[in-house]
Amino acid sequence: MPKPTIGLEIHAELKTRTKMFCDSLNDPEEKHPNVNVCPVCLGHPGTLPVPNREAVAHTIKTGLALGGTVAARAKFDRKNYFYPDLPKGYQISQYDEPLVAGGSLAIPGGPPDGVRVRRIHLEEDTGTLAHGAGGAGRGKYSLVDFNRAGVPLMELVTEPDIRSADDAAAFAREFQLILRYLGVSDANMEKGEMRIEANVSWDMGTKVELKNINSFKAVRDAVAYELARQEGALARGEKIAQETRGWDEAAQKTVAQRSKEEAHDYRYFPEPDIPPFETAPFGVGEIRASLPELPAAKRARFVSEFGLAAGQADLLAAEPALAAFFEETASELDEFNADASKARPAAVANFLLGDLRALMNEAETGFDSLKISPARLARLVALGARGAITSRQAKDVLARMFAEGADPEEIIKREGLGVAEDMGEVEAAVLAVVGEHKAAADDYRKGKTASMQFLIGKAMAKLRGRARPEILRELLEKILTGGAG
């Protein structure tokens, strides 16, 4: 049975202070065109490129994280082609001696040994083009912004091990997360900091390269469409053309762009201004020792150590700052001794993934500016587990903590919150509600169970939220089935 064969080429802009071969700033947030430029990145005659050590180290770090082999010796090459956003008329890249070879990345449902990595190399980015149309008589025009020209760009190339559109998107998503855990790239696809190309064929036949892919959804949709297009063409006895196709998001289809260029069309040759270099001085051993816990290992540990559901672990690990905040908060639960037996890390995860995340999204704030400390969130979770406050009150206290950064017990005391300790007070409130809402009470006795929630709500309001819903339900059922009221 024919099998899809899919390989990915992923470019990621690296987080460095300066560009790849010069001292111009690497600032992706710069809005003014042609500000971060100099004679080197503009390709002026007589200038000499000097490689960015941090960019080389970032590439080595990524390769080690994926289990790749760092070359003892590497070199840069010139990749020759002409395009308006390429100021030199060539791109400094790596051809036959890349920094990293081999490695793999496992994805759920993918190959047992992971998707193999062919190579990871380093190059410089191009500028960007802006197209528009002038006023009357001016016609169309294109402008070039060279702020991005020369920014360090790392490229990962996989072997054609991917077998489905979903797996292609899963690989890209996991690689983005690894880049963020390593701190080498923000890899925001919407900002162009990570770009994906896919090589698609059936049974290693003629491959088609897909470009213009700017989201994980687009990766899945473009690959799925192209597989279906090629399958249909092969079934009709047609020959697949080796070409580059773009993804048309609006039309939801791939469209032909140009016939595929072969590697020799670029006329690669060694970069004469940068000699080959040894990687040992970059401290490969130290970089390996500095590798953080990666997403897959963190997910597994969150499940085994904290007893989280796999879905919770996935969501927490999907954001490094979120995972770190969870782990610190969960560890703080141990500080509350007797409460810790009831306060579970899963409750911390629920707060972080639910109520707190909603508050942060609404305020458009991140963990770097969050007023709530892990210790105070842990205290709130412990108070809820001990029964000192209701779940409704915990949500209200969390909202106040988010706004003020105050201690939860301070808020509870100030606002007069907490659970009513006097059961006589609770029973009196329930009896009063049954008496005030005889129709709802009668409806419940007649089998209309929805009336129970109404009565619980009224009792909760009378007690100003200072009662647990399960206690109110128990008392109401006792009173109503006993004929009281």
ZAKETOR-372282 format. One record per atom (N, C-alpha, C): x, y, z. Coordinates in steps of 0.02 Angstrom, whole numbers, padded with zeros to 5 digits, always signed. Each point is the difference from the previous one (the first is absolute). Layout:
<recs>
XYZ...
</recs>
This chain:
<recs>
+00042-00060+00000-00042+00060+00000+00044+00062+00000-00014+00048-00044+00042+00061-00004+00000+00038+00066+00058+00029+00016+00007+00037+00062+00022+00072-00015-00028+00048+00037+00024+00069-00006+00072+00005+00026+00040+00040-00032+00068+00014+00025+00007+00076+00004+00009+00024+00061+00001+00072+00013+00062+00018+00039+00035+00050-00023+00057+00028+00036-00012+00074+00010+00028+00026+00054-00009+00071+00016+00067+00036-00001-00002+00063-00019+00056+00047+00007-00026+00057+00042+00029+00010+00058-00024+00051+00046+00055+00051+00013-00016+00063-00013+00046+00055+00013-00022+00036+00064+00048+00015+00044-00015+00036+00061+00050+00056+00010-00025+00061+00010+00044+00056+00016+00024-00007+00072+00065+00008+00010+00029-00010+00066+00001+00064+00041-00005-00009+00067+00001+00057+00046+00072+00018+00016+00024+00051-00032+00067+00026+00013-00003+00076+00004+00050+00031+00029-00001+00073+00004+00011+00031-00068+00046-00029-00038+00017+00029-00066-00012-00051-00055+00009+00022-00061-00012-00042-00058+00055-00053-00008-00007-00040-00052+00043-00058-00008+00073+00018-00015+00011+00050-00040+00069+00015-00021+00021+00072+00011-00038+00038+00039+00017+00070+00013-00028+00022+00067+00012+00063+00019-00022+00026+00064-00067+00036-00002-00035-00003-00056-00067+00030-00003-00046-00038+00047-00047+00035+00032-00044-00031+00048-00047-00051-00033-00011-00054+00036-00050-00050-00020-00062+00016+00041-00043+00041-00026-00059+00024+00037-00063-00012-00041-00034-00056+00013-00060-00015-00039-00058+00048+00012+00004+00040+00054-00055+00046+00015+00009+00068-00033+00056+00012-00034+00012+00064-00032-00051+00013-00056-00035+00056+00005-00053+00015-00048+00024+00045-00057+00052+00038+00012+00024+00046-00052+00046-00037-00048-00012+00005-00065+00040-00038-00049+00071+00026-00005+00045-00047-00014+00070+00016-00016+00035+00042+00054-00012-00019+00063+00032+00032+00057+00059-00042+00024-00011-00065+00008+00052-00045+00025+00039-00029-00059+00039+00043-00032+00038-00020-00059+00071+00029+00005+00045-00030-00038+00069+00025-00004+00030-00023-00066+00060+00022-00017+00029-00021-00064+00008-00075-00007+00009-00037+00056+00010-00072-00005-00065-00035-00020-00055+00014+00037-00063-00035-00017-00033+00028-00063+00023+00058-00023-00025+00027-00063+00042-00023-00059+00054-00037+00014+00040-00029-00054+00044+00050-00037+00024+00053+00034+00043+00048-00034+00067-00031-00017+00029+00018-00056+00065-00028-00020+00054+00014+00053+00043-00049+00010+00056+00009+00046-00014-00016+00072-00062-00016+00017-00016-00017+00070+00013-00074+00013+00014-00016+00063+00015-00069+00019-00048-00024+00054-00030-00058-00009-00046-00028+00050+00039-00034+00057-00026+00008+00061+00029-00034+00059-00056-00039+00033+00005-00067+00004-00055-00041+00027-00018+00018+00073-00063-00005+00015-00027+00013+00067+00008-00064+00042+00042+00003+00052+00014-00059+00042-00064-00025+00034-00042+00045+00023-00061-00020+00035-00046-00040-00046-00005+00021-00063-00042-00036-00049+00027-00070-00012+00066-00007-00004+00030-00066-00008-00016-00044+00061+00007+00029+00060-00014-00037+00061-00073-00021+00004-00046+00044-00021-00071-00017+00000-00014-00059-00046+00033-00001-00058-00011-00055-00047+00027-00065+00028+00059+00003+00031+00028-00060+00032-00047-00025+00055-00027+00046+00039-00045-00018+00055-00062-00035-00026-00028+00025-00054-00059-00031-00030+00016-00070-00025+00057-00007-00033+00019-00066-00025+00009-00050+00056+00032+00020+00055+00010-00045+00056-00066-00019+00032-00048+00047+00004-00065-00015+00029-00037-00053-00040+00013-00004-00065-00033-00049-00042+00042-00062-00010+00055-00006+00037+00042-00060-00005+00043-00002-00062+00014+00058-00030+00041+00002-00060+00074-00001+00016+00040-00007-00052+00073+00000+00006+00027+00067-00022+00037+00033+00044+00029+00064-00017+00065-00012-00038+00006+00033-00057+00060-00009-00041+00061+00027+00036+00055-00035-00005+00063+00025+00028+00024+00061-00038-00016+00000-00065+00021+00055-00044-00059+00019-00044-00011+00064-00007-00055+00024-00043+00025+00059-00041-00039+00017-00050+00017+00058-00041-00063+00033-00028+00009+00060-00024-00055+00036-00033+00011-00001-00075-00056+00004-00036+00002-00001-00073-00042+00058-00028+00012+00016-00062-00042+00050-00034-00052-00037-00042-00061+00019+00010-00057-00026-00038-00021+00056-00047+00012-00008-00064-00007+00054-00047-00069+00000-00034-00036+00054+00010-00062+00011-00038-00017+00074+00006-00041+00024-00046-00017+00071+00000-00073+00009+00019-00011+00044+00048-00067+00021+00018+00006+00069+00032-00049+00043-00008+00007+00069+00025+00013+00006+00075-00023-00049+00040+00010+00006+00072+00067-00031+00023+00042-00020-00048+00065-00030+00017+00055+00050-00021+00023+00042+00046+00042+00056-00019+00067-00019-00031+00030-00057+00020+00065-00019-00026-00005-00031-00070-00058-00026-00018-00005-00040-00060+00017-00072+00013+00015-00016+00063+00010-00068+00022-00016-00003+00075-00010-00060+00026-00014-00010+00071+00055-00041+00031+00027+00023+00057+00049-00040+00035-00038-00054+00038+00014-00063-00016-00036-00056+00029+00050-00056+00013-00023-00061+00009+00043-00059+00007-00026-00054-00048+00047-00033-00033-00020-00049-00050+00021-00071+00020+00063-00017-00011+00021-00069+00010+00032-00013+00068+00011+00051+00040+00027-00010+00068-00042+00040+00050-00061-00023+00014-00044+00036+00047+00024-00009+00072-00026+00040+00044+00019-00004+00070-00023-00066+00033-00060-00024-00019-00028-00059+00033-00026-00048-00053+00011-00064+00012-00029-00053-00042-00034-00051+00044-00055-00028-00024-00035-00053+00037-00043+00027+00056-00024-00048+00040-00047+00017+00054-00070-00022-00018-00047+00010+00045-00069-00018-00012-00045+00036+00049-00064+00000-00017-00050+00031+00043-00062-00044+00000-00019-00024+00059-00059-00043+00005-00063+00041+00003-00052-00025-00033-00066+00031+00003-00052-00055+00014-00054+00016+00034-00051-00051+00015-00027-00032-00064+00002-00067-00003-00026-00035-00058+00047-00002-00059+00060+00031+00007+00048+00001-00055+00043-00062+00000+00055+00001-00038+00045-00058-00002+00025-00018+00070+00008-00065+00014+00021-00021+00067+00065+00033+00023+00046+00010-00045+00064+00031+00018+00001+00075-00013-00058+00028-00014-00004+00072-00013+00011+00017-00073-00013+00062-00017+00013+00025-00067+00074+00018-00003+00037-00029-00046+00072+00012-00005+00014+00070-00026+00052+00030+00028+00024+00065-00023+00060-00011-00045-00001+00028-00059+00057-00008-00046+00057+00048+00018-00018+00064+00013+00052+00049+00013-00031+00062+00032+00043+00038+00035-00019+00066+00025+00058+00046-00017-00014+00052-00038+00054+00045-00019-00020+00073+00012+00048+00043-00009-00007+00070+00017+00011+00043-00062-00040+00052-00007+00007+00045-00056-00025+00070+00020-00003+00045-00047-00026+00067+00013-00068+00008-00034-00043+00040+00031-00066+00011-00028+00003+00053-00055-00054+00005-00036-00006+00051-00053-00038+00061+00027-00005+00052-00041-00042+00057+00017-00073-00017-00012-00042+00050+00004-00072-00011-00012-00024+00050-00053-00050-00021-00038-00029+00041-00052-00069+00024+00020-00016+00061-00017-00067+00027+00010-00026+00024-00068-00058-00024-00019-00028+00016-00066-00061+00045+00008-00009+00045-00047-00057+00046+00004-00014+00030-00068-00048+00045+00001-00020+00035-00061-00003+00075+00015+00029+00041-00044+00000+00072+00011-00065+00033-00022+00001+00064+00002-00059+00038-00021-00007+00001-00075-00040+00046-00024-00014+00004-00072+00065+00007-00040+00009-00044-00047+00057+00004-00044+00065-00028+00028+00000-00022+00063+00063-00023+00030+00010-00076-00007-00053-00037-00006+00006-00072-00010+00021-00037+00063+00016-00064-00009+00019-00042+00056+00074+00010+00016+00017-00017+00063+00070+00007+00021+00016-00052+00052+00065-00011+00011+00025-00045+00052+00056+00036+00038-00001-00006+00066+00051+00030+00043+00036-00055+00037+00064+00012+00015+00041-00049+00034+00021+00027+00068-00011-00041+00052+00023+00015+00068+00055-00050+00018+00060+00026+00013+00057-00044+00014+00013-00009+00075-00047+00019+00043+00009-00012+00072+00011-00074+00015-00035-00044-00036+00005-00072+00013+00059-00031-00036+00028+00035-00050+00055-00028-00039+00061-00012+00046+00024-00062+00001+00058-00016+00040-00017-00026+00069-00064-00005+00018-00019-00028+00065+00018-00075+00001+00027-00026+00056+00017-00071+00002-00061-00044-00011+00006-00047-00048-00055-00043-00018+00024-00073+00002-00031-00039+00043+00017-00071+00006-00050-00041-00041+00025-00048-00037-00044-00043-00041+00007-00072+00022-00055-00033+00014-00003-00071+00014-00032-00036-00059+00031-00054-00022-00026-00040-00055-00012-00070+00025-00060-00026-00008-00016-00068+00022+00010-00050-00057+00005-00063+00018-00006-00053-00049-00075-00007-00017-00016-00031-00057-00071-00007-00019-00036-00055+00039+00001+00007+00066-00028-00051+00044-00073+00013+00020-00025+00059-00016-00067+00019+00023-00052-00030-00047-00053-00028+00027-00048-00038-00039-00069+00031-00005-00012+00056+00033-00067+00030-00005+00005+00076+00011-00053+00035-00020-00003+00072+00010-00001+00018+00074-00036-00040+00040-00003+00012+00072+00069-00007+00032+00038-00050-00022+00067-00010+00028+00047+00056-00020-00009+00027-00060+00041+00057-00022-00012+00060+00046-00063+00013+00014-00016+00056+00045+00025-00013+00071-00005-00063+00022+00022-00018+00067+00076+00009+00007+00037-00019-00051+00073+00008+00002+00018+00074+00005-00031+00041-00042+00014+00072+00000-00016+00031+00068-00056-00020+00029-00021+00028+00064+00049-00020+00055+00021-00063+00000+00047-00024+00052+00069+00033-00008+00021+00010-00061+00065+00032-00011-00003+00073+00023-00054+00034-00014-00007+00069+00025+00006+00003+00076-00033-00048+00033+00002-00002+00073+00071-00013+00026+00036-00044-00033+00069-00014+00020+00043+00063-00007-00008+00037-00055+00037+00062-00010-00013+00049+00058-00062+00002+00022-00017+00046+00055+00028-00024+00066-00001-00065+00012+00030-00027+00062+00075+00012+00002+00032-00005-00058+00072+00011-00004+00017+00074+00005-00049+00043-00014+00012+00072+00002+00039+00027-00059+00000-00038-00055+00039+00022-00058-00041+00039-00051-00066-00006+00004-00044+00035-00047-00070+00005+00029-00033+00056-00012-00071+00006+00020-00044-00038-00050+00024-00006-00062-00032-00043-00051-00074+00017-00010-00018+00064+00003-00069+00020-00013-00014-00002-00075-00043-00046-00021-00014-00006-00071-00036+00061-00028-00044+00031+00042-00037+00059-00024+00046+00059-00013+00060+00000+00030+00049+00053-00011+00053-00020-00050-00005-00060-00028+00049-00022-00048+00064-00025+00031+00001-00010+00066+00061-00023+00034+00011-00075-00009-00051-00035-00022+00007-00070-00018-00041-00012-00063+00033-00027-00052-00033-00012-00064+00009-00073-00020-00051-00028-00030+00000-00072-00014-00011-00012-00074+00039-00047-00027-00011-00025-00068-00007-00075+00005-00042-00028-00041-00011-00073+00001+00014-00030-00068+00036-00056-00001+00011-00038-00062-00046-00061+00002-00044-00005-00049-00054-00049+00002+00003-00044-00062-00006-00066+00011-00005-00047-00056-00034-00064+00024-00010-00046-00046-00025-00067+00017+00054-00050-00016+00015-00044+00049+00050-00054-00009+00066+00027-00027+00024+00055+00027+00065+00029-00018+00002+00017-00074-00056+00015-00030-00001+00018-00071+00020+00073-00009-00021+00030-00055+00015+00069-00014-00028+00045+00055+00043+00040+00029-00023+00041+00057-00019+00070-00023-00047+00027+00036-00022+00069-00010+00015+00038+00063+00029+00059-00007+00017+00042+00058-00056+00051+00011-00024+00002+00062-00054+00047+00017+00028+00058+00039-00017+00061-00021+00023+00061+00034-00060+00042+00023+00016+00058+00029-00051+00046+00025-00043-00031+00055+00031-00039+00043-00036-00032+00055+00015+00040+00064-00052+00031+00029+00014+00046+00055-00038-00016+00065-00025-00061+00006-00032-00021+00062-00001-00076+00003-00011-00027+00059-00003-00073+00006-00061-00027-00037-00055+00037+00002-00059-00021-00037+00015-00002-00075+00037+00050-00023+00017+00002-00071+00047-00058-00019+00044-00020+00046+00042-00058-00013-00043-00061-00012-00047-00012+00046-00044-00059-00007-00042+00005-00064-00031+00058-00011-00045+00006-00057+00037-00005-00067+00058+00033-00004+00038+00000-00063+00024-00070-00017+00028-00036+00049+00025-00067-00012-00058-00047-00018-00056+00006+00036-00057-00043-00014-00026+00011-00070-00005+00064-00020-00024+00015-00068+00047-00028-00053+00065+00011+00011+00049-00021-00050+00002-00076-00006-00005-00036+00055-00003-00073-00003-00060-00023-00041-00057+00031+00013-00061-00018-00037+00006+00017-00074+00030+00058-00015+00008+00021-00070+00045-00049-00037+00056-00018+00031+00046-00047-00034-00031-00069-00006-00035-00022+00052-00032-00066-00003-00050-00004-00058-00038+00053-00008-00048+00002-00055+00034+00000-00068+00054+00038-00005+00035+00003-00064+00031-00067-00017+00030-00033+00049+00030-00066-00012-00053-00052-00019-00059+00005+00030-00054-00047-00016-00023+00009-00072+00007+00061-00026-00020+00014-00069+00057-00014-00049+00056-00025+00025+00056-00015-00043+00042+00060-00019-00008+00055+00035+00038+00061-00015+00068-00002+00035+00047+00038-00027+00066+00005+00029+00003+00061+00045+00030-00010+00059+00006+00056+00047+00060+00042-00020-00011+00064-00008+00054+00046-00019+00040+00019+00062+00067+00001-00007+00042+00023+00055-00001+00076-00001-00032+00029+00050-00010+00072-00001-00008+00027+00072-00001+00065+00004-00015+00034+00062-00072+00026-00005-00039-00014+00052-00069+00023+00002-00011+00041+00063-00041+00050-00004-00016+00041+00058-00067-00020+00028-00010+00016+00063-00064-00014+00033-00043+00062-00003-00057-00005-00033-00048+00055-00004-00051-00009+00056+00007+00039+00053-00042-00007+00059-00073+00014-00017-00012+00051-00040-00069+00018-00016-00035-00055-00041+00036-00027-00048-00030-00052-00043+00007-00070+00030+00040-00006+00052+00012-00065+00033+00025-00052-00050+00052+00021-00038+00030-00047-00047+00072+00021-00015+00040-00046-00026+00067+00017-00021-00002+00024-00073+00044+00046-00017+00002+00028-00068+00071-00002-00025+00009-00015-00064+00067-00005-00030+00034+00068+00001+00065+00000+00017+00039+00062-00001+00056-00003-00052+00042-00051+00005+00055-00006-00048+00026-00072+00001+00035-00018-00053+00031-00066-00001+00055-00002+00052+00010-00059+00031+00045-00006+00058+00073+00008-00021+00035+00044+00037+00072+00009-00012+00039-00057+00034+00052-00024-00032+00044-00049+00031+00055+00037+00038+00034-00036+00044+00051+00031+00042+00055+00033-00042+00019-00031-00056+00056+00027-00039-00019+00065-00034-00065+00015-00005-00021+00064-00029+00024+00059+00042+00012-00013+00064+00023+00054+00044+00075+00011-00004+00037-00044-00035+00072+00009-00009+00035+00011+00068-00011-00046+00046+00033+00005+00065+00076-00001-00008+00035+00040+00039+00072-00008+00007+00020+00027+00068+00057-00021+00028+00019+00021+00068+00004+00076+00006-00025+00026+00054+00003+00073+00013+00073+00021+00008+00027+00039-00046+00072+00016+00002+00019+00046+00058-00048+00037+00027+00017+00048+00053-00005-00028+00070-00024-00064+00007-00005-00031+00066+00033-00069-00005+00056-00009+00033+00035-00065-00004-00039-00054+00037+00010-00063-00016-00030-00055+00039+00021+00006+00073-00042-00024+00045+00014+00009+00071-00015-00063+00039+00034-00008+00057-00010-00056+00046-00056+00018+00049-00039-00049+00019-00055+00013+00047+00020-00010+00073+00057-00032+00013+00021-00012+00069+00004+00064+00042+00026+00056-00027+00004+00061+00040-00068+00027+00023-00054-00024-00029-00066+00023+00020-00025-00035+00063+00039-00048+00026-00019-00034+00062-00059-00046-00009+00007-00049-00045-00055-00045-00014-00021-00038+00063+00049-00022+00039-00016-00036+00062-00038+00042+00049+00020+00063+00008-00036+00045+00045-00071+00014-00024-00007+00007-00066-00068+00011-00027-00043-00061+00013+00027-00059-00009-00038-00061+00012-00022-00003+00074+00045+00017+00045-00016-00002+00072-00052+00052+00019-00007+00052-00039-00047+00054+00016-00070-00011-00027-00010-00056-00037-00065-00011-00031-00054-00006+00054-00057+00034-00010-00054-00005+00049-00041-00063-00011-00045-00014+00047-00049-00054-00011-00044+00019-00059-00007-00045-00047-00038+00015-00061-00073-00018+00008-00043+00024-00044-00073-00007+00009-00024-00071+00011+00024-00048-00039-00023-00069+00007+00016-00028+00069+00060+00013+00024+00020-00023+00067-00041+00035+00054-00014+00063-00010-00038+00038+00049-00072-00026+00004-00031-00015-00056-00068-00028+00000-00002-00065+00040+00048-00044-00016+00001-00065+00035+00011+00009+00075+00042+00047+00020+00014+00010+00071-00060+00031+00035-00035+00045-00033-00059+00031+00030-00053-00053+00016-00006-00049-00045-00048-00054+00012+00023-00045+00057+00064-00021-00001+00024-00048+00050+00011+00033+00069+00027+00061+00001+00017+00031+00064-00058+00036+00032-00042+00033-00040-00054+00041+00028-00069-00031-00009-00003-00058-00034-00064-00033-00008-00049+00036-00046+00026+00038-00047-00044+00036-00046-00026-00046-00055-00057+00018-00028-00025-00034-00059+00045+00019-00059+00004-00043-00050+00043+00013-00057-00019+00065-00035-00065+00014-00004-00022+00062-00032+00023+00062+00038-00002-00003+00067+00024+00056+00040+00076+00010-00011+00037-00055+00001+00072+00004-00010+00017+00030-00068-00037-00019-00052+00011+00027-00067-00010+00075-00001-00054+00023+00030-00016+00072-00001+00051+00040+00040+00020-00026+00057+00049+00036+00041+00068+00004-00034+00021-00056-00029+00067-00002-00031+00003+00039-00065-00058+00019-00027-00002+00035-00064+00025+00072+00005+00012+00024+00061+00026+00067+00009+00052-00002+00056+00063+00013-00015+00052-00006+00051-00014+00040+00064-00023+00062-00007-00013+00041+00060-00057-00029+00041-00051-00026-00033-00057-00030+00034+00023-00063+00038+00040-00041-00033+00025-00061+00032+00042+00016+00062+00042+00051-00006+00042+00019+00056-00041+00026+00059-00052+00040-00015-00042+00028+00053-00039-00056+00034-00025-00048-00039-00035-00057+00030+00046-00038+00047+00060-00015-00023+00044-00042+00040+00019+00035+00065+00012+00064-00003+00018+00037+00061-00060+00003+00048-00060+00010-00028-00060+00002+00043-00013-00068+00032+00005-00053-00040-00012-00068+00026+00050-00017+00055+00062+00022-00007+00050-00014+00051-00014+00038+00064-00033+00058-00006-00017+00041+00059-00054-00033+00043-00039-00046-00030-00053-00033+00039+00029-00037+00060+00061-00025-00007+00031-00037+00055+00013+00044+00061+00001+00066-00011+00013+00045+00056-00060+00006+00047-00057-00024-00022-00061+00008+00040-00019-00063+00038+00048-00046+00006-00005-00059+00042-00067-00036-00002-00043+00012+00051-00063-00037+00006-00044+00010-00062+00004+00060-00029-00042+00014-00059+00024-00039-00061+00065-00017+00000+00028-00030-00061-00030-00068-00016-00026-00035+00051-00029-00065-00013-00063+00004-00041-00034+00058+00003-00061+00009-00038+00010+00044-00063+00047+00047+00005+00012+00044-00056+00044-00036-00051-00027-00014-00058+00035-00038-00050+00027+00045-00056+00057-00018-00029+00025+00038-00057-00051+00007-00057-00045-00050-00007-00051+00005-00052-00044+00061+00010-00011+00019+00064-00040+00060+00013+00037+00062-00022+00066+00000+00009+00041+00056-00024-00006+00005-00076+00005-00058-00034-00006-00001-00073-00067+00027-00022-00053-00018+00036-00067+00024-00018-00004+00076+00005+00028+00029+00053+00001+00072+00006+00039+00033-00057+00059-00027-00014+00043+00029-00051-00030-00004-00069-00030-00057-00016-00027-00011-00067-00070+00028-00009-00033+00014+00056-00069+00026-00003-00006+00072+00019-00014+00013+00064-00017+00068+00022+00058+00049-00008+00061-00020+00020+00055+00046-00005+00017+00015-00073-00001-00051-00042+00014+00011-00071-00051+00048-00031-00064-00007+00020-00052+00044-00026+00014+00072+00021+00019+00011+00063+00016+00067+00024+00059+00029-00038+00051-00041-00012+00059+00024-00035-00015+00016-00073-00040-00041-00031-00018+00014-00070-00040+00064-00006-00046+00010+00046-00042+00061-00002+00043+00062+00010+00049-00004+00045+00043+00057+00014+00059+00004-00048+00008-00050-00042+00056-00004-00048+00067+00007+00037+00008-00039+00053+00061+00002+00040+00033-00069+00001+00065-00001+00013+00037-00063+00003+00025-00013+00070+00035-00055+00008+00025-00019+00066+00054+00048+00025+00033+00035-00046+00053+00046+00021-00028+00061+00037-00064+00015-00009-00030+00057+00035-00057-00021+00046-00006-00065+00014-00054-00025+00042+00012+00021+00073-00052+00025+00033+00005+00023+00069-00006-00057+00050-00028-00056-00021-00008-00057+00044+00064-00041+00003+00025-00013+00059+00060-00041+00007-00020-00073+00004+00045-00047-00018-00016-00071+00008-00019-00018+00071+00034+00029+00050-00015-00017+00070-00071+00020+00019-00023+00057-00023-00067+00023+00017-00053-00040-00037+00014-00019-00062-00048-00043-00035-00005-00068+00035+00057-00026+00022+00000-00064+00036-00041+00007+00064+00005+00057+00034-00038+00010+00062-00075+00001-00015-00019+00031-00055-00071+00002-00019-00025-00071-00013+00039-00040-00036-00020-00069-00014-00007-00039+00065+00047+00009+00046-00003-00035+00064-00061+00021+00041-00017+00063-00001-00059+00024+00037-00063-00032-00027-00004-00006-00066-00058-00033-00030-00003-00073+00018+00058-00034-00001+00001-00071+00016-00019-00013+00073+00017+00047+00044-00015-00008+00071-00073+00015+00015-00035+00032-00048-00070+00017+00011-00009+00068+00032+00053+00041+00002-00006+00066+00030-00040+00048-00043-00002-00012-00065-00040+00041-00046-00032-00047-00050-00054+00024-00031-00035-00039-00051+00035+00009-00067-00018-00042-00048+00030+00006-00066-00019+00066-00033-00061+00024+00012-00020+00065-00027+00040+00056+00031+00011-00004+00065+00040+00051+00033+00072-00002-00024+00026-00060-00013+00069-00006-00023+00010+00037-00066-00050-00004-00044+00004+00037-00063+00000+00075+00012-00042+00023+00046-00003+00071+00015+00065+00024+00031+00027-00039+00046+00064+00018+00032+00056+00002-00052+00000-00048-00046+00051-00001-00052-00003+00064-00042-00060+00022-00016-00007+00061-00040+00028+00060+00037-00011+00003+00066+00027+00056+00039+00076-00006+00007+00025-00061+00007+00072-00010+00002+00032+00022-00066-00033-00015-00055+00026+00019-00066+00004+00075-00006-00049+00035+00026-00001+00073-00006+00047+00034+00049+00006-00029+00061+00036+00034+00054+00067-00032+00017+00005-00065-00010+00060-00036+00022+00000-00015+00074-00058+00009+00033-00004-00009+00072-00001-00074+00020+00013-00013+00064-00003-00067+00027-00073-00023+00004-00015-00063-00016-00070-00022-00001-00034+00006+00069+00036-00014+00054-00031+00004+00066-00016+00072+00019+00041+00046-00024-00014+00071+00012-00065+00020-00035-00009-00024-00062-00061+00016-00037-00061-00032+00033+00007-00062+00021-00056-00036+00032-00022+00037+00063+00048+00021+00040-00016+00036+00062-00032+00068-00014+00027+00036-00048-00025+00066-00017-00070-00001-00028-00014-00051-00041-00065-00004-00034-00051-00040+00040+00020-00026+00058-00047-00039+00040-00021-00065-00034+00047-00031-00034-00015-00062-00035+00014-00060+00045-00006-00058-00028+00010-00062+00038-00064-00040+00003+00005-00059+00027-00057-00046+00005-00033+00008+00067-00066+00004+00000-00038+00006+00062+00013-00062+00044+00025+00011+00059+00016-00055+00046-00061-00022+00040-00047+00046+00009-00060-00013+00041-00052-00035-00043-00009-00067+00010-00049-00037-00040-00070+00023+00015-00012+00027+00059-00066+00027+00015-00017+00058-00046+00050+00041-00014-00010+00057-00045-00016-00025-00071+00035-00053-00021-00011-00027-00067-00069-00031-00005-00020-00039+00050-00066-00032-00002-00055+00053+00002+00010+00053+00038-00051+00053+00003-00008+00032-00068+00055+00011-00035-00003+00031-00066-00036-00046-00050+00014-00064+00004-00033-00048-00045-00075-00003+00013-00020-00003+00063-00071+00000+00018-00035+00063-00025+00035+00057+00006-00029+00063-00022-00010-00001-00075+00048-00026-00038-00006-00002-00073-00058-00045-00021-00007-00058+00033-00056-00045-00016-00067+00034+00013-00002+00038+00055-00062+00035+00016-00015+00057-00049+00051+00032-00023-00009+00057-00046-00014-00022-00072+00017-00062-00016-00008-00023-00069-00037-00067+00000-00063+00003+00024-00040-00061+00007-00012-00033-00067-00010+00040-00053-00014-00029-00065+00058-00043-00025+00061+00026+00009+00060-00038-00021+00007-00063+00042-00015+00007+00065+00004-00058+00045-00050-00054-00022-00062+00022-00015-00051-00047-00022+00019-00033-00067+00030+00040-00045+00021-00028-00065+00052-00055+00011+00046+00010+00046+00051-00051+00013-00033-00063+00027-00049+00009+00045-00034-00059+00029-00038-00038-00054-00020+00035-00054-00037-00031-00054+00047-00032-00053+00065+00006+00013+00047-00032-00046+00038+00046-00046-00011+00065+00005+00036+00048-00042+00067+00016+00033+00049-00041-00015+00065+00005+00034+00036+00065-00014-00016+00035-00055+00033+00063-00015-00013+00052+00053-00054-00007+00037-00015+00049+00052+00051-00001+00056+00034-00056+00009+00051-00004+00053+00055+00051-00010+00023+00008-00061+00054+00047-00013-00022+00071+00015-00063+00015-00015-00028+00066+00015+00001+00013+00075-00022-00049+00038-00002+00008+00073+00070+00005+00030+00047-00038-00027+00069+00004+00024+00028+00071-00012-00015+00027-00058+00023+00068-00016-00029+00052+00047-00063-00007+00017-00032+00048+00046+00030-00007+00070+00013-00061+00021+00030-00010+00066+00072+00027+00001+00036-00010-00053+00068+00026-00004+00000+00076+00004-00047+00031-00035-00005+00073+00002-00017+00025+00070-00044-00035+00035-00020+00021+00067+00059-00004+00048+00045-00049-00012+00059-00009+00042+00061+00038-00027-00011+00042-00051+00053+00040-00030+00059-00043-00023-00018-00059-00030+00051-00044-00027+00039-00038+00050-00020+00002+00064+00040-00031+00053-00024-00071+00017-00016-00038-00051-00021-00069+00012+00021-00043-00059+00010-00064+00013+00018-00045-00054-00063-00027-00033-00002+00001-00066-00060-00023-00036-00021-00071+00020+00048-00044+00013-00018-00069+00016-00036-00004+00068+00019+00044+00047-00033+00002+00065-00072+00026-00008-00007+00052-00041-00066+00028-00012-00046-00052-00033+00028-00035-00048-00040-00052-00035-00023-00053+00050+00046-00023+00042-00017-00052+00049-00056+00023+00047+00006+00063+00025-00052+00026+00045-00067+00008-00035+00002+00026-00062-00062+00011-00037-00035-00067-00014+00038-00050-00020-00031-00065-00013-00031-00029+00062+00034+00008+00056-00026-00024+00064-00065+00035+00019-00001+00066-00008-00059+00039+00017-00058-00015-00047+00015-00001-00065-00054-00007-00049-00029-00071+00000+00042-00050+00007-00027-00068+00001-00032-00017+00066+00017+00040+00052-00031-00011+00066-00066+00038+00007-00016+00039-00050-00064+00036+00002+00002+00066+00036+00061+00023+00021+00002+00064+00034-00009+00056-00048-00019+00059+00024-00008+00059-00041-00068+00010-00023
</recs>
